[in-house]
Amino acid sequence: MPPLHGRAWDGRGIGQTLGMYVPTHNRERNLDVLQRAIDEVRFGTLVTVGADGPIATHIPMFIDKATGSNGTVFGHIARANPQWQKTDPTIRALATFVGPYAYITPSFYETKRITGKVVPTWHYLAVQARGPIAFFDDPKRLHDIVYRSTTIMESAATHPWAVDDAPEDYVRAMLSAIVGFEIRIETLEGAWKFAQNKDAADLQGVTSGLEQRGDREVAALVRERGGRDGRPDPGAT
């Protein structure tokens, strides 16, 4: 598997290591799992850096797993959005994806009733993809990006909408109003924080509490991941 960490430049010729803080027992290292999470979350944040600092846009994106050793993230933004013009292409871009997630109250824990030594936290899944970004406005490439994105997003629909359902001249006009981008992923990191540091009694309390509250997806991930590592997690979120 390719390395999940890399080097980046801060734009001033000084090398610095980039990466999100993840306790060892919450870190996901499986490339397929990380890529599949992007596939399932789909909506994220594109972060680039310009002369005035970071720039962020919240948009749907998708991953092409077959392009590049770690895959490539594709998406598009409005042409009126200045991010594509202000981005410094010599600084790696960041695409983040978060979800599902849920607040965890200390009241879920059996430990609260025994010692009271518990604090609130959140359980969540997060993926960060970094790499060089390239913007483009070639009509054929834009059509391909929109077509692929729409096909993915409409895949669960009973009557899926397709780009070809719209008039050709209308599609051309819409494509002229956007700019596409690709991020060839150099580093891919994931945090799966789902009670890996809790014992059986606390795990039961968390899953029951989440299900009663309606957070069934997070409860299922706690069942899958919880209790794998008994080491304490001192306030990490």
C-alpha positions as CSV (number, residue, x, y, z in Angstrom):
1,M,0.0,0.0,0.0
2,P,1.3,3.5,-0.8
3,P,2.4,5.6,2.3
4,L,-0.4,7.6,3.9
5,H,1.9,10.5,4.9
6,G,3.9,12.9,2.8
7,R,5.7,16.2,2.6
8,A,4.3,19.5,1.4
9,W,5.6,23.0,0.9
10,D,4.2,26.0,2.5
11,G,4.8,28.3,-0.5
12,R,8.0,29.9,1.1
13,G,10.4,27.1,0.4
14,I,10.1,25.6,3.9
15,G,9.1,21.9,4.0
16,Q,6.5,20.9,6.5
17,T,4.6,17.7,7.3
18,L,0.9,17.9,6.8
19,G,-1.6,15.6,8.4
20,M,-4.5,15.4,10.8
21,Y,-4.1,14.4,14.4
22,V,-5.5,10.9,14.9
23,P,-4.8,8.7,17.9
24,T,-3.3,5.4,16.8
25,H,-6.4,3.3,17.7
26,N,-8.7,5.6,15.7
27,R,-6.5,5.7,12.6
28,E,-7.8,3.9,9.5
29,R,-5.0,2.7,7.2
30,N,-6.8,0.5,4.6
31,L,-6.8,2.2,1.2
32,D,-10.0,0.5,0.0
33,V,-11.9,1.6,3.2
34,L,-10.7,5.2,2.9
35,Q,-11.7,5.4,-0.8
36,R,-15.0,3.7,-0.1
37,A,-15.8,6.3,2.6
38,I,-15.3,9.1,0.1
39,D,-17.6,7.3,-2.3
40,E,-20.3,7.1,0.4
41,V,-20.0,10.5,2.0
42,R,-19.6,12.4,-1.4
43,F,-20.1,15.9,0.0
44,G,-17.0,17.6,1.4
45,T,-14.8,20.7,1.6
46,L,-12.2,21.8,-1.0
47,V,-9.4,23.7,0.7
48,T,-6.7,25.5,-1.2
49,V,-4.2,28.2,-0.4
50,G,-3.8,31.6,-2.1
51,A,-1.9,34.8,-1.5
52,D,-4.3,35.8,1.2
53,G,-4.5,32.4,3.0
54,P,-6.8,29.4,2.9
55,I,-9.8,29.3,0.7
56,A,-12.6,26.7,1.2
57,T,-15.7,25.7,-0.8
58,H,-18.3,23.1,0.3
59,I,-19.2,20.9,-2.6
60,P,-19.9,17.4,-3.8
61,M,-16.9,15.5,-5.1
62,F,-16.2,11.9,-6.2
63,I,-13.1,9.7,-6.4
64,D,-11.8,7.8,-9.4
65,K,-10.0,4.9,-7.7
66,A,-8.3,3.8,-10.9
67,T,-6.5,7.1,-11.6
68,G,-3.2,7.4,-9.6
69,S,-1.8,5.1,-6.9
70,N,-4.3,6.5,-4.3
71,G,-7.0,7.6,-6.6
72,T,-8.0,11.1,-7.9
73,V,-10.7,13.4,-6.5
74,F,-12.8,15.2,-9.1
75,G,-15.4,18.0,-8.8
76,H,-16.4,21.4,-10.0
77,I,-17.1,24.9,-8.7
78,A,-18.9,27.9,-10.1
79,R,-16.8,29.9,-12.5
80,A,-17.9,33.0,-10.4
81,N,-16.1,31.4,-7.4
82,P,-12.7,33.1,-7.2
83,Q,-11.1,30.0,-5.6
84,W,-9.9,28.6,-8.9
85,Q,-8.2,31.9,-9.9
86,K,-6.7,32.7,-6.4
87,T,-5.3,29.2,-5.7
88,D,-1.6,28.7,-5.6
89,P,-1.1,25.5,-7.6
90,T,2.3,24.9,-6.1
91,I,0.7,24.2,-2.7
92,R,-1.1,20.9,-2.2
93,A,-4.9,21.1,-2.0
94,L,-7.0,19.4,0.7
95,A,-10.4,17.6,0.2
96,T,-12.1,16.7,3.5
97,F,-15.1,14.4,4.0
98,V,-16.9,13.9,7.3
99,G,-19.7,11.6,8.3
100,P,-21.5,10.0,9.9
101,Y,-21.1,11.6,13.3
102,A,-22.9,11.9,16.6
103,Y,-22.5,13.6,20.0
104,I,-21.8,11.2,22.9
105,T,-23.2,12.3,26.3
106,P,-21.5,10.9,29.4
107,S,-24.9,9.7,30.4
108,F,-24.5,6.8,28.0
109,Y,-21.6,5.3,30.0
110,E,-21.9,2.8,32.7
111,T,-18.6,4.4,34.0
112,K,-20.6,7.5,34.9
113,R,-22.7,5.6,37.4
114,I,-19.6,3.9,38.9
115,T,-16.9,6.6,39.1
116,G,-18.3,9.7,37.3
117,K,-14.9,10.0,35.5
118,V,-16.3,10.6,32.0
119,V,-16.6,13.5,29.7
120,P,-18.6,14.3,26.6
121,T,-17.2,13.5,23.1
122,W,-18.1,12.9,19.5
123,H,-17.9,9.8,17.4
124,Y,-17.2,10.4,13.8
125,L,-15.7,9.3,10.5
126,A,-13.4,11.7,8.7
127,V,-11.2,11.4,5.6
128,Q,-8.6,13.9,4.3
129,A,-7.1,13.6,0.8
130,R,-4.2,15.8,-0.2
131,G,-2.4,16.4,-3.5
132,P,-1.7,18.8,-6.3
133,I,-4.8,20.4,-7.8
134,A,-5.4,21.3,-11.4
135,F,-8.4,23.4,-12.6
136,F,-9.8,23.1,-16.1
137,D,-12.6,24.4,-18.3
138,D,-12.4,22.2,-21.4
139,P,-16.1,21.5,-22.3
140,K,-15.5,17.8,-22.9
141,R,-13.8,17.3,-19.6
142,L,-16.5,19.3,-17.8
143,H,-19.2,17.3,-19.4
144,D,-17.5,14.1,-18.3
145,I,-17.2,15.3,-14.7
146,V,-20.8,16.4,-14.5
147,Y,-22.0,13.2,-16.2
148,R,-20.0,11.0,-13.8
149,S,-20.9,13.0,-10.7
150,T,-24.6,12.9,-11.6
151,T,-24.6,9.2,-12.4
152,I,-23.1,8.5,-8.9
153,M,-25.5,10.8,-7.1
154,E,-28.6,9.5,-8.9
155,S,-27.6,5.9,-8.6
156,A,-30.2,5.2,-5.8
157,A,-33.1,7.0,-7.5
158,T,-36.1,5.1,-8.8
159,H,-36.1,7.3,-11.9
160,P,-32.5,8.7,-12.1
161,W,-32.0,12.0,-13.9
162,A,-29.3,12.0,-16.6
163,V,-27.4,14.9,-18.1
164,D,-28.8,13.9,-21.5
165,D,-32.3,14.6,-20.2
166,A,-31.7,18.3,-20.5
167,P,-31.6,20.2,-23.8
168,E,-28.1,20.2,-25.3
169,D,-27.9,24.0,-25.6
170,Y,-28.9,24.3,-21.9
171,V,-26.2,21.9,-20.9
172,R,-23.6,23.9,-22.8
173,A,-24.7,27.1,-21.1
174,M,-24.5,25.4,-17.7
175,L,-21.0,24.0,-18.4
176,S,-19.8,27.4,-19.4
177,A,-20.7,28.6,-15.8
178,I,-18.4,26.1,-14.0
179,V,-14.7,25.1,-13.7
180,G,-13.6,21.6,-13.0
181,F,-10.8,20.4,-10.9
182,E,-8.8,17.2,-10.1
183,I,-6.7,16.4,-7.1
184,R,-4.2,13.5,-7.7
185,I,-4.1,12.1,-4.2
186,E,-0.7,11.9,-2.7
187,T,-1.7,11.3,0.9
188,L,-5.0,9.8,2.2
189,E,-5.8,9.7,6.0
190,G,-8.8,8.6,7.9
191,A,-10.1,8.9,11.5
192,W,-12.7,6.3,12.6
193,K,-13.5,7.4,16.2
194,F,-16.1,4.9,17.5
195,A,-15.4,4.0,21.1
196,Q,-12.3,1.9,20.4
197,N,-11.1,2.7,23.9
198,K,-14.2,1.7,25.8
199,D,-15.1,-1.5,27.7
200,A,-18.1,-3.8,27.1
201,A,-20.4,-2.0,29.6
202,D,-19.7,1.4,28.2
203,L,-20.0,0.1,24.6
204,Q,-23.5,-1.3,25.4
205,G,-24.5,2.1,26.9
206,V,-23.3,4.0,23.8
207,T,-25.0,1.8,21.2
208,S,-28.2,1.7,23.2
209,G,-28.2,5.4,23.7
210,L,-27.5,6.1,20.0
211,E,-30.2,3.8,18.8
212,Q,-32.8,5.3,21.1
213,R,-31.8,8.8,19.8
214,G,-32.1,7.6,16.2
215,D,-28.3,7.7,15.4
216,R,-28.4,4.1,14.1
217,E,-25.6,4.5,11.6
218,V,-23.2,5.6,14.2
219,A,-24.4,2.9,16.6
220,A,-23.6,0.3,13.9
221,L,-20.1,1.7,13.5
222,V,-19.6,1.6,17.3
223,R,-20.6,-2.1,17.2
224,E,-18.1,-2.7,14.4
225,R,-15.2,-0.7,15.8
226,G,-15.8,-0.3,19.5
227,G,-13.6,-1.9,22.1
228,R,-10.7,-2.8,19.8
229,D,-8.1,-1.0,21.9
230,G,-8.4,-0.5,25.7
231,R,-5.9,2.3,26.0
232,P,-7.2,5.6,27.3
233,D,-7.9,8.4,24.9
234,P,-7.2,11.5,26.9
235,G,-9.7,14.0,25.6
236,A,-9.0,13.3,22.0
237,T,-11.7,14.4,19.5
